Amino acid sequence: MLPKPPFLADLSLDQELAAFERLKPRLSEVWRALSSNNEGPGTSVVVPSLTLDTEELTKLTGASYYEERLLFLLIRLRNPRAHVIYVTSQPVHQLTLDYYLTLLAGVPASHARARLTMLCAYDASPRPLTLKVLERPRLIQRIRYAVQDHAPAHLTVFNSTPLERRLSVMLGIPLNGLDPELTHLGSKSGSRMPGVRPQRTQGCAEMWKLQGVRWSEMQKQRRRGVVRAAASSCELSG
């Protein structure tokens, strides 16, 4: 299968961000289809990439097997008109797939298997799966080809980073995950940013620095009080 445009090399960061913004409104259509009781057509592209630093991935024994954690999403095949495309670094054993398909009560395993497309990169290196997919234009084209025409489709990932955003744009389907530009809001300090008034502080960093200074002063005063109390006790006992 020959790859077709768009190609990753031709995509600038500005073009990527603009295309990603255009895909976001389509996610509401996907969620309406998933949350409704109607058995409408739809395609779920699952790329369960453990997108972490390569050095961290090398510390995880059998990191590629973590990609099988999202196999529970095969439950979407209960809908007789749903399709699932599941991408991994290495092939998933057939017995593992058979086990998950037998959990679909009332759905023949053969019928569900016909609506499941398993693809892999054949790459066991300790790198994020999403990166492996982006490096393989033919694999990207196979995913595009497997997505059902005229049916809502979306990309499901394990964690959302700029790599997953880029893959979403390359596939032309919305990312069912957090916008990577908002990842900082999930941190302890970042989660407090929406409640901070810009006119009172020059950013959260300055506010927490001020809080740190105040805490240090409180600790110093507390230690001084303990020393004074100990000195007074010595004088009374003497």
N, C-alpha and C positions, 0 to 999 in steps of 0.2 A: 504494500500500500504506500503510494507516494504521498509525502506530506504536502499540505496546501497552506497558503497564507491565511491568517497573519503568522509571521515568523518572529521568534523571540528577539533575534538580532535587530529587527526593524522597529522594535517597540521602545520608545524613549520613556523616561519616568513620567513626564508630563502627560504623554498619551495614555500611559497605563492608568494613572490616577483619574483622568477624564473618563476613560472607558469604564473603570470600576464604579464611578459615580453614576453612570448611565445604567449600569446593571442593578444597582440597589433597589429601585422601585419595583423590579420584577419579583423581588423576594416576597412581597406581600401577596402576590398571586399564588406563589408556591405554598405559602403558609395557609392560605384559604383552602387550597386543595388538600393539604395534609390534615387540617383540623376538621374538615367537613366529613360527613358520613357518606358522601357520594363517592362511588368507586370510579373516579375519573382517572384518565391516563396521567402518568408522571414518571420521571426518571430521576433517580438519585445516584449521583456520582460520588463514591466514597473513596477518599484518598487518606487513609489513616496514618499520615506521616507524623513521626515523633520528631518534630522540627526543633532540634536543640543544637548546641555547639558540637562540632565533630568530636572534640576532646571529651565532652561529656558522654556522647554516645558510645565511645570506645570503652567506657567504664561499665556499660550495661551488658551483661552476658545475655546473648540471644536477643539483642535489641530488635531484630526483624520480626520476632514472634509477637512483639507488642502490637504490631499492625493487625493482628487478629482480634484485638479487643473490641473492635467496632463491628464484628460479625453479627452482633445482636441486631444490627440495623436490617438484616435480612427479613425481619418481621414485617417490613413494608411489603413484602411479596404476598402477604395475605390478600392484598388488593389484587384481583385477577388482571387488572390493567396496568399495574405498576411494573417498572423495570428497575433493576439495580445494577450498576456497574461498579465493581469492587477492584481496586488497584493495589497491588502489593509489590514488595521488592523481589520476592521469590514465590513460586507457586504454592498455593495452600493445598494441603493433602485432601484428597477426595473424601476420606472418612470424616474429616472435620466438617466439610461442607454438608455431607449427608446427615450428620448429627444435628446441625442447625436447621436444616430443611425439614427434618422430622418433627421439629417443635411447632411447625405451622399447622395447627389443628384445623382439620377440614379442608386442607389444600393438598392435593396430590404432589408428592415431592418432584415427580417428573415435570409437572406443570410449572412449579416454582423454578425448577432448574432451567427451564427453557427461557425464563424471563430474567435470568441472572447471567451477567457477563463478567467473567473473571479475567483480568489482565495483570501482567506483571512485567517488571523491568529486567528480570534475570540479573540482578545486581545485589550481591550480599555485602557490599562495602558499608562501613559504619558511617553513613551519611543520610541526611533526611530524604525520605521517599519523594517528597515534592521536588526536590532538586534533581533527583534521578529522572523523574518524569519530564521536567523542563529541558533536560539535556537530550531528550529523545523525541525529535519531531514526529517520527513514525508512530510512536506510542500515543502522542497527543492526537494525531489524526485518527487513530483507531478508537480513541475515546469519543471524539467528535462523531465518528461514523456510527458508534453504538447508541448515541443519544437519539431518542425517538423524535421524529419531526412533529412539529405542531403540538407538542405536549410540554407542560411546565417541567423544567429541569433545574437542578441546583447542585452545588458542590458542598459536600459535608467533609469536614476535616477534624483532626484531633485537637490541634491548636492553630490559631490564626496568626500568621506572620506575613511580611511582604512577599515571601515565596508563594504562599497560598493565594494571596491577592493577584499575583502575576499569573498563576495557573488559571484562576477564575476568568481573567481577561482573555487568556489564550484560548480557553474553551468556549468563551462567549456565554457563560451561565453565571448566575449570581452565587456569591459565597454565603453559605448558611453559617455565619460566624461573625465574630467581632471584627470591625474595621481595624486593621493593624495600626492606623493612626491614633486610635483611642486606647491602645493597650496600656499606656501609662496610667489611665484612670482606674485600672484594676489593682494598682499597688496601694500600700497603706497610706502613703502621703498623697498619692494622686487621687484616691477616692474622696478626699476632703476638698479637692480643688474647686468643684462646682459650687460649694458653699462659701467660698472666700470672696469678699468684695474687693475688686481690683483697686478701688479708690482708697482703701484703707491700708493695703499692703502692696508691695512691689513683687507679687508672686508668692507662691506657697513656700518656695525655698527660703525666702527672707523671713517669712513668718515662723517656720520651724527652727530656723537659726536663732531667732529671738527667743522662742520657747526654750531652746536648749541652753541659752545663756541664763535665762531666769531659773531654770532647773538647777544649773550649776551653782548659782548664787544661793539658792535655797539649801542645797546640800552643804555648802561652805558654812552658812549661818547655823545649820543644825550641828555640824561638827564643833563649831565654836561654842555653842551652848552646852554640848556634852563635856567639853574640856573645862568650861567654867564651873559646871556643876560638880565635876570631879575634884577641881581645885578647892571649891568651897567645902566639900565633904572632908577633904584632907585637913583643912584648917580647923574644922569643928572637932574632928577626932584627935587632932594634936593638942 
